[in-house]
């Protein structure tokens, strides 16, 4: 039996506007052209980046039409993008053979046909403004090689053209698209591709439900299946494991299987969702990744099985979702393997990787959760491990990575975590913790302390993580760099640093917290104890209590670095620091954005008074960096023995940096 092909056709812009004769007609029921400057500039920038990266094809979305006959295609979805393409081609001076028309909108028709001078009386303001935005964006972005850009835009920028079958209910389809108010997402195009290669309707229904359940990134995957009689087959009796299903075919079928080939059903059908019992409370959370980027991670996991796959060339940016799937032979076997991996990866993401509770960051409550969804007589959440020290360490380690790499396309660490768990069928929590600890050390020593891996501002180069962490497409977190000089890369205060990445400061705070957890957690915590005195002496400051360590977590408010001695005062007079001396590890503090904006130019003494103020004017979570608390305590100690204004001088910066480096490089 042959698979029924989806009516999808990949088309270049040249084929759309200068290929086979065609008229694209926008019906009266659709809104006027409405793209603004930022949207048009983003499209041109994305295409320019694709050209610069020498990508053979760059997809920019879908065009959905109904063929009325005589080469007239009624545009159901894609009007905004199709109009923008027309305007960009006009700004590039490309003549068009095929027309874009607007049914019963004469003003719009005359305007689009009068490019580029618009010598008509009545103009469609949106189209005129859009053309000007396109010209401006081209002038700002494509400053040279305009002909090369024009050629790439026409030949290598593609859309997926979907021609709606004749028997579809167009009124219903318009209703669907108008309610969505947008084009198909990239992940919906991928879903259509994968569904299209599955032979059996039962497999399509199974895949469709799996996909829709996994796409709800803020809900535990077990809870989506929980009311289904077959859930225990997938997740075990207590719904907190991955059961005995070894592949896609072993997954239970969906009752009432449906054929989801039609695009209207593809958009609206939600995989046979089941009504949940009233007492089955949905446990939601704030996910750390969106669905499109998660699909890329799963695709990379799936392709790691391929003999000749090069992971360093794989892009985790969701702008490349369709491009990365183009590099795969999508057949039925692949679709099933990918679907199974998607389900397992979602289970592992939900239960073995931290997510953020649905609440704000506060100093007294760590919102990072690492809990499994579990079912006995009732359903509830439980910590990943009952061993409290391991649980705390796991939460700190994973959230350390997460706050360091919030950008969706930079979550290499998440790929490594899932790859480790994919390859470790036992999912031993203690070994998982050791892996994460080794990964953090590997990041610091073998990526951030190897100058060849860093660019001119000391940010890791593309591919530097994979080329360091993956050896023969297998994980390797053994540290190999044992001869390094931190100050040679990041500065010693004599010359201004070229930059110190946020990961270094987050890793340092983790090491400071771990030092406390290893040395003082437990009974040896009295203020006058020898152990406690030794502990704070090693930090180079007086005793400021243990509550900071007990309450410490990696708040998402930690977004910026602040000079403790401010740039505004760095004149180098009277023995005080100069501009070069303040740009080093010893004078930087990780701090929340609200605190940074309010006091970046304050003196060290003023910062001390304000940031330790308990009135609530500045939320304490904004300054909840252990390193910053140490710096403020040093300043506080110095107030008692120095004249005003000398609480934080260059000698303090250098000594503080020396102490922090001892912690950083400690085993």
C-alpha positions in Angstrom: 0.0 0.0 0.0 1.4 3.4 -1.0 1.3 6.3 1.4 -1.2 9.0 0.4 0.9 12.0 -0.3 0.2 15.3 1.4 -0.6 18.1 -1.1 2.5 20.0 -0.1 5.0 21.5 -2.6 8.2 23.2 -1.7 8.6 26.4 -3.8 11.3 29.1 -4.1 10.3 32.7 -4.2 11.4 32.7 -7.8 9.0 29.9 -8.6 6.1 31.7 -6.8 6.5 35.1 -8.5 8.4 34.3 -11.7 7.7 30.6 -12.3 4.6 28.9 -13.8 1.9 31.5 -14.5 -0.2 32.2 -11.4 -2.3 34.9 -9.8 -2.5 34.9 -6.0 -5.8 36.4 -4.9 -6.4 37.6 -1.4 -10.1 37.3 -0.5 -12.1 40.1 1.0 -12.5 38.4 4.3 -8.9 38.7 5.2 -7.4 41.7 7.0 -5.3 44.4 5.4 -1.6 44.2 5.2 -0.2 44.8 8.7 3.5 43.9 9.0 5.5 46.6 10.8 9.2 47.6 10.6 10.5 45.0 13.1 8.8 42.1 11.4 10.1 43.0 7.9 13.6 43.7 9.2 13.6 40.4 11.1 12.7 38.5 7.8 15.5 40.3 5.9 18.0 39.7 8.7 17.1 36.0 8.9 17.6 35.6 5.2 20.9 37.6 5.3 22.1 35.3 8.1 21.2 32.2 6.1 23.1 33.6 3.1 26.1 34.4 5.3 26.0 30.8 6.7 25.8 29.5 3.1 22.7 27.5 3.8 21.4 25.8 0.6 17.8 26.4 1.6 16.1 28.7 4.1 12.4 28.2 4.9 10.2 31.1 5.9 6.8 29.5 6.4 3.8 28.3 4.5 1.4 29.4 1.8 -2.0 27.8 1.9 -4.2 28.3 -1.2 -7.3 27.0 -3.0 -6.9 26.6 -6.8 -9.9 28.3 -8.4 -8.9 27.4 -11.9 -7.2 29.4 -14.7 -4.0 29.6 -12.6 -5.8 31.7 -9.9 -4.9 30.7 -6.4 -7.1 32.0 -3.6 -4.8 32.7 -0.6 -6.2 31.2 2.5 -3.2 31.7 4.7 0.1 33.5 4.0 -1.2 36.8 2.8 1.1 38.9 5.1 4.2 36.9 4.2 3.4 36.9 0.5 2.8 40.6 0.4 6.1 41.2 2.3 8.0 39.1 -0.2 6.4 41.2 -3.0 7.6 44.4 -1.3 11.1 43.1 -0.7 11.4 42.0 -4.4 10.2 45.5 -5.4 12.8 47.1 -3.1 15.4 44.9 -4.8 14.2 46.0 -8.2 13.2 42.5 -9.3 10.4 42.5 -12.0 7.5 40.1 -11.4 5.7 37.9 -13.8 2.9 36.7 -11.5 0.6 39.0 -9.6 -0.7 39.4 -6.1 -4.2 40.8 -6.1 -6.7 41.8 -3.5 -10.3 40.8 -4.3 -12.7 43.8 -3.9 -9.9 46.0 -2.5 -9.1 48.3 -5.4 -6.9 50.6 -3.4 -4.6 47.7 -2.3 -4.5 46.4 -5.9 -3.5 49.7 -7.4 -0.9 50.3 -4.7 0.9 46.9 -5.0 0.9 47.2 -8.8 2.4 50.8 -8.7 5.6 49.8 -7.0 8.1 51.4 -6.5 6.9 55.0 -7.1 3.2 54.7 -6.1 2.1 57.4 -8.6 -1.6 57.0 -7.8 -4.1 59.1 -6.0 -5.4 56.8 -3.4 -2.8 54.5 -1.7 -3.0 51.6 0.8 -1.0 53.1 3.6 0.1 49.8 5.0 1.6 48.6 1.7 3.4 51.9 1.2 4.8 51.9 4.7 5.8 48.3 4.3 7.7 49.1 1.1 9.6 51.9 2.9 10.4 49.6 5.8 11.8 47.0 3.3 14.0 49.6 1.7 15.3 50.8 5.0 16.0 47.3 6.3 17.8 46.4 3.1 20.0 49.5 3.3 20.8 48.8 7.0 21.4 45.0 6.7 22.5 44.3 3.2 25.2 47.0 3.0 27.2 45.1 0.3 26.7 42.3 -2.2 23.1 43.4 -2.9 23.0 41.3 -6.1 24.2 38.2 -4.2 21.4 38.7 -1.6 18.8 39.2 -4.3 19.8 36.0 -6.0 19.7 34.1 -2.8 16.4 35.6 -1.8 14.8 34.4 -5.0 16.4 31.0 -5.4 17.2 29.7 -2.0 14.4 31.1 0.2 11.5 28.6 0.1 7.9 28.3 1.3 5.8 25.2 1.7 2.8 25.6 -0.6 -0.2 23.6 0.5 -3.1 23.4 -2.0 -6.4 22.7 -0.1 -8.3 19.8 -1.7 -11.4 20.7 -3.6 -13.8 18.8 -1.3 -12.7 20.7 1.8 -15.2 23.0 3.6 -13.6 26.4 2.9 -15.8 28.3 5.3 -14.7 26.0 8.1 -11.1 26.3 7.1 -11.3 30.1 7.0 -12.9 30.0 10.4 -10.0 27.9 11.7 -7.3 30.2 10.2 -9.0 33.4 11.4 -9.3 32.1 14.9 -5.6 31.3 14.9 -4.6 34.7 13.3 -1.3 33.3 12.1 0.4 30.9 9.7 1.2 27.3 10.5 4.1 27.1 13.0 7.3 25.3 11.8 6.6 22.5 14.2 3.2 21.9 12.6 4.9 21.6 9.2 7.2 19.0 10.7 4.3 17.2 12.2 2.6 17.0 8.8 5.8 15.6 7.3 6.1 12.9 9.9 2.4 11.9 9.8 2.6 11.7 6.0 5.0 8.8 6.0 3.1 6.6 8.4 1.1 3.9 6.6 -1.5 2.9 9.2 -4.2 5.2 10.4 -3.7 3.7 13.9 -0.1 4.8 13.8 -1.1 8.3 12.7 -3.5 8.6 15.6 -0.9 7.2 18.0 1.7 9.6 16.8 -0.7 12.6 16.7 -1.7 12.0 20.3 1.9 11.6 21.4 2.9 14.8 19.6 0.0 16.9 21.1 0.6 15.6 24.6 4.3 16.3 24.3 3.7 19.8 23.0 2.2 21.0 26.3 5.5 21.9 27.8 4.1 23.1 31.1 2.4 19.8 32.1 3.9 16.5 33.2 3.6 14.0 30.3 2.3 11.3 32.7 -0.6 13.5 33.6 -1.6 13.9 30.0 -1.9 10.1 29.7 -3.0 9.5 33.3 -6.7 8.9 32.7 -5.9 6.5 29.9 -6.2 2.8 30.7 -2.9 2.2 28.8 -0.9 4.8 30.7 0.6 2.2 33.1 2.0 0.3 30.1 4.0 3.3 29.2 5.0 4.7 32.6 4.7 1.7 34.9 2.2 1.1 37.7 3.2 4.2 39.7 3.5 6.3 36.5 7.0 7.5 37.5 9.2 5.3 35.2 9.2 4.5 31.5 7.7 1.1 31.7 8.4 -1.7 29.3 7.8 -0.1 26.0 10.9 -0.5 23.8 9.8 1.3 20.7 7.0 3.1 18.9 5.2 0.0 17.9 5.0 -1.2 21.5 3.1 2.0 22.5 -0.6 1.4 23.0 -3.0 2.3 20.2 -5.5 5.1 20.5 -9.1 4.2 20.9 -11.2 5.5 18.0 -8.2 6.0 15.6 -8.6 8.9 13.2 -7.0 9.8 9.9 -5.4 13.2 10.3 -4.2 13.8 6.7 -6.5 16.8 6.1 -4.8 20.0 7.2 -8.0 21.3 8.9 -8.0 18.2 11.1 -4.2 18.5 11.6 -4.7 21.9 13.1 -7.8 21.2 15.3 -7.4 17.5 16.3 -5.8 17.0 19.7 -5.1 13.3 19.6 -8.2 11.9 21.2 -7.7 13.7 24.5 -9.5 12.1 27.4 -11.7 13.7 30.0 -9.8 13.7 33.3 -11.5 12.8 36.6 -12.5 15.8 38.6 -10.1 15.0 41.4 -7.1 14.8 39.0 -5.5 18.2 39.6 -3.2 19.3 36.8 0.2 20.2 38.0 1.6 22.9 35.8 4.9 24.7 35.9 7.0 27.2 33.9 9.0 25.2 31.2 12.6 26.0 30.5 12.3 25.4 26.8 9.6 25.9 24.1 8.4 23.0 21.9 10.1 23.9 18.7 13.6 24.1 20.3 12.8 20.9 22.2 12.1 19.2 18.9 15.5 20.2 17.7 17.1 18.6 20.8 15.1 15.4 20.2 16.2 15.4 16.6 19.8 15.7 17.6 19.4 12.9 20.1 17.8 10.7 17.3 20.6 11.5 14.8 23.3 10.6 17.3 22.6 7.0 16.3 23.8 7.8 12.8 27.3 6.7 12.0 28.3 9.8 10.0 26.4 12.4 11.9 28.4 15.5 12.9 26.8 17.0 16.0 29.0 20.2 16.0 27.3 21.3 12.7 23.8 20.9 14.2 22.0 24.1 15.1 19.7 24.2 18.1 18.0 27.5 17.0 14.4 26.9 16.1 14.8 29.2 13.1 16.6 26.1 11.7 14.0 23.5 12.6 12.8 22.8 9.0 16.4 23.1 7.7 17.6 20.5 10.2 14.8 18.1 9.3 15.7 18.6 5.6 19.0 16.9 6.4 17.2 13.7 7.4 15.7 10.9 5.2 12.1 11.1 6.7 10.6 7.6 6.2 8.3 5.6 8.3 11.1 4.0 10.4 12.5 7.4 11.2 9.1 8.9 12.1 8.5 6.0 14.5 12.0 6.3 16.1 11.6 10.1 16.4 8.1 9.8 17.9 9.4 7.3 20.5 12.4 9.4 21.4 10.1 12.5 21.7 8.0 10.7 24.3 11.0 9.5 26.3 12.7 12.9 26.1 9.6 14.6 27.4 9.3 12.2 30.3 13.0 12.8 31.2 12.6 16.6 30.8 9.6 16.7 33.1 11.0 14.4 35.8 14.8 14.6 35.7 15.4 18.3 34.7 14.4 21.3 36.8 11.5 23.5 36.0 10.3 26.7 37.6 7.3 26.9 39.8 4.4 29.2 38.8 5.5 31.9 41.3 8.0 34.8 41.5 11.5 34.4 42.8 11.7 35.3 46.5 14.6 35.1 49.0 12.9 32.5 51.2 11.6 30.1 48.6 13.6 28.2 45.9 11.2 28.0 43.0 13.3 25.4 41.1 11.6 22.1 41.2 13.1 18.6 40.5 10.2 16.3 41.2 8.7 13.1 39.7 5.0 12.8 39.1 3.9 9.7 41.0 0.8 7.7 41.5 -0.2 5.4 44.4 -3.7 5.7 45.8 -3.5 9.4 45.0 -1.4 11.3 42.5 1.3 13.6 43.8 4.8 15.0 43.2 7.9 13.7 45.0 11.5 14.7 45.0 13.7 12.9 42.5 15.6 11.4 45.4 14.9 11.0 49.1 18.6 11.7 49.8 18.4 15.4 50.7 22.0 16.4 50.1 21.9 14.8 46.6 18.5 16.4 45.8 19.8 19.9 46.8 23.0 19.4 44.8 21.1 18.3 41.7 18.8 21.3 41.9 21.7 23.7 42.2 23.7 22.1 39.4 20.9 22.0 36.8 19.6 25.5 37.7 23.2 26.8 37.5 23.2 25.7 33.8 19.7 27.0 33.2 20.3 30.6 34.4 23.6 30.6 32.6 22.0 29.6 29.3 18.5 31.0 29.2 18.6 31.6 25.4 16.7 28.8 23.7 19.4 28.1 21.1 22.2 27.8 23.7 20.9 24.9 25.8 23.7 22.5 24.9 23.6 21.4 28.6 20.1 20.2 28.2 21.1 18.1 25.2 24.0 16.6 27.2 21.7 15.8 30.2 19.1 14.0 28.0 21.8 12.2 26.0 23.3 10.9 29.3 19.9 9.7 30.5 19.1 8.2 27.1 22.3 6.1 27.4 21.8 5.2 31.1 18.9 2.9 31.3 19.2 2.6 35.1 18.7 6.3 35.7 20.7 6.1 38.9 20.3 9.5 40.6 23.7 9.4 42.4 25.5 8.7 39.2 23.4 11.4 37.4 24.5 13.9 40.1 28.2 12.9 39.5 27.7 13.4 35.8 26.3 16.9 36.2 29.1 17.9 38.6 31.6 16.6 36.1 29.8 18.5 33.3 30.0 21.8 35.2 33.7 21.3 35.8 34.2 20.3 32.2 32.5 23.5 31.0 34.7 25.7 33.3 38.1 24.1 32.7 37.9 22.7 29.2 35.8 25.3 27.5 36.0 28.6 29.5 39.7 28.2 30.4 40.9 27.3 26.9 41.5 30.4 24.9 41.1 28.7 21.6 37.5 28.0 22.5 36.7 31.7 23.1 36.2 34.7 20.8 37.5 38.2 21.3 35.1 39.0 24.1 35.7 35.6 25.8 32.4 34.1 24.8 32.6 30.4 23.7 32.7 30.1 19.9 30.0 28.1 18.0 30.7 24.4 18.3 33.1 24.7 21.2 30.9 22.9 23.6 30.2 19.9 21.3 33.8 19.6 20.2 34.8 19.5 23.8 32.1 17.4 25.4 31.4 14.9 22.6 34.2 12.5 21.6 33.3 10.0 18.9 29.7 11.2 19.3 29.8 10.0 23.0 29.8 12.0 26.1 33.1 12.7 27.8 33.1 14.9 31.0 36.6 14.0 32.2 38.6 17.2 32.6 41.8 17.3 30.6 42.9 20.9 31.0 45.1 20.9 34.1 47.5 23.7 33.1 45.8 27.0 32.8 46.1 30.6 33.9 42.8 32.2 34.7 44.2 35.8 34.7 45.9 35.3 31.4 42.4 35.0 29.8 40.3 37.1 32.1 42.7 39.6 33.4 44.4 40.4 36.7 43.3 44.0 37.2 46.4 45.5 35.6 44.8 45.5 32.2 41.0 45.6 31.6 39.4 42.2 31.0 38.0 41.6 27.5 35.0 40.1 29.3 34.0 37.5 31.8 31.0 35.3 30.9 28.1 34.9 33.3 28.7 31.1 33.6 32.0 31.8 35.4 30.2 33.8 38.1 27.4 31.3 38.4 29.9 28.4 38.6 31.8 30.3 41.3 28.6 30.8 43.4 27.9 27.1 43.0 31.4 26.3 44.3 31.0 28.7 47.2 27.6 27.1 48.1 29.2 23.6 47.7 32.1 24.6 50.0 29.5 25.5 52.7 27.5 22.3 52.1 30.6 20.1 52.4 32.2 21.9 55.3 29.5 23.4 57.5 26.2 21.8 56.9 25.3 19.8 60.0 26.4 20.3 63.5 29.6 22.3 63.0 27.7 25.6 62.6 28.2 27.5 65.8 29.5 31.0 65.3 32.6 30.6 67.5 33.5 27.1 66.2 36.9 26.5 64.7 35.4 25.2 61.5 33.2 28.3 60.9 36.1 30.6 61.6 38.3 28.7 59.1 35.5 28.8 56.6 35.0 32.6 56.5 38.8 33.1 56.7 39.1 31.1 53.5 36.6 33.5 51.9 38.6 36.5 53.1 35.8 38.2 55.1 34.2 38.3 58.5 31.3 36.0 59.5 28.0 37.2 57.9 26.0 34.2 59.0 24.9 31.1 57.2 21.4 32.1 56.2 22.7 33.4 52.8 24.1 29.9 52.1 21.0 28.1 53.3 18.7 30.2 51.2 20.9 30.5 48.2 19.6 29.4 44.8 20.1 30.5 41.2 17.4 33.2 40.9 16.3 34.1 37.4 16.8 37.7 38.4 20.6 37.2 38.1 20.9 38.8 34.7 23.8 41.2 34.8 27.2 42.0 36.2 27.9 45.2 38.2 31.2 46.8 39.1 31.3 47.0 42.9 33.6 49.9 42.6 31.7 51.9 40.0 32.9 53.0 36.5 31.8 56.5 37.1 34.3 57.0 39.9 37.2 55.0 38.4 39.6 58.0 38.0 42.6 56.2 39.7 43.1 59.2 42.1 44.2 59.0 45.8 45.0 55.3 45.6 41.5 54.4 44.4 41.0 52.0 41.4 41.3 53.2 37.8 39.3 52.0 34.8 41.5 49.0 34.0 41.6 47.8 37.6 37.9 47.6 38.1 37.4 45.4 35.1 38.4 42.1 36.6 36.8 39.2 38.5 37.6 40.7 41.9 35.4 43.8 41.3 32.5 42.2 39.4 29.3 41.2 41.2 26.4 39.1 39.8 23.2 41.0 40.6 19.6 41.2 39.7 18.4 43.6 37.0 16.3 45.8 39.3 19.2 46.3 41.7 21.6 47.0 38.9 19.5 49.7 37.3 19.0 51.5 40.6 22.5 51.7 41.8 25.2 50.9 39.3 26.9 54.3 40.0 26.7 54.1 43.8 30.0 54.0 45.8 30.8 50.7 47.6 29.7 52.2 50.9 26.3 53.4 49.4 25.8 50.0 47.9 26.5 48.4 51.2 23.9 50.6 52.9 21.2 50.1 50.3 21.6 46.5 49.3 21.6 45.3 52.9 18.6 47.5 53.7 15.7 45.3 55.0 13.0 47.9 54.2 12.1 46.1 51.0 13.0 48.9 48.6 15.3 46.5 46.8 14.2 42.8 46.9 17.0 40.8 48.6 16.7 38.1 45.9 18.2 40.7 43.5 21.5 40.7 45.4 21.4 37.0 46.4 24.9 36.2 45.0 27.2 34.7 47.6 30.2 36.4 46.0 28.5 39.7 46.2 27.7 39.1 49.9 31.4 38.4 50.5 32.4 41.6 48.8 30.0 43.6 50.9 31.2 42.0 54.1 34.8 42.9 53.2 33.7 46.5 52.7 31.8 46.3 56.0 34.9 44.9 57.8 37.0 47.7 56.3 34.7 50.5 57.6 36.0 49.9 61.1 39.7 50.3 60.3 39.8 52.8 57.4 38.9 56.3 56.6 35.6 56.9 54.8 35.9 56.3 51.0 38.6 53.7 51.3 36.3 50.8 52.2 37.1 49.1 48.8 40.4 49.8 47.2 42.5 48.0 44.5 44.3 45.9 47.1 40.9 44.5 48.2 39.9 43.7 44.6 43.1 41.8 44.0 43.0 39.9 47.3 39.3 39.1 46.8 40.1 37.8 43.4 42.9 35.6 44.7 40.5 34.1 47.3 37.8 33.4 44.8 40.2 31.8 42.4 41.3 29.4 45.1 37.6 28.3 45.4 37.1 28.2 41.7 40.0 25.9 41.0 39.6 23.7 44.0 38.8 20.0 43.3 
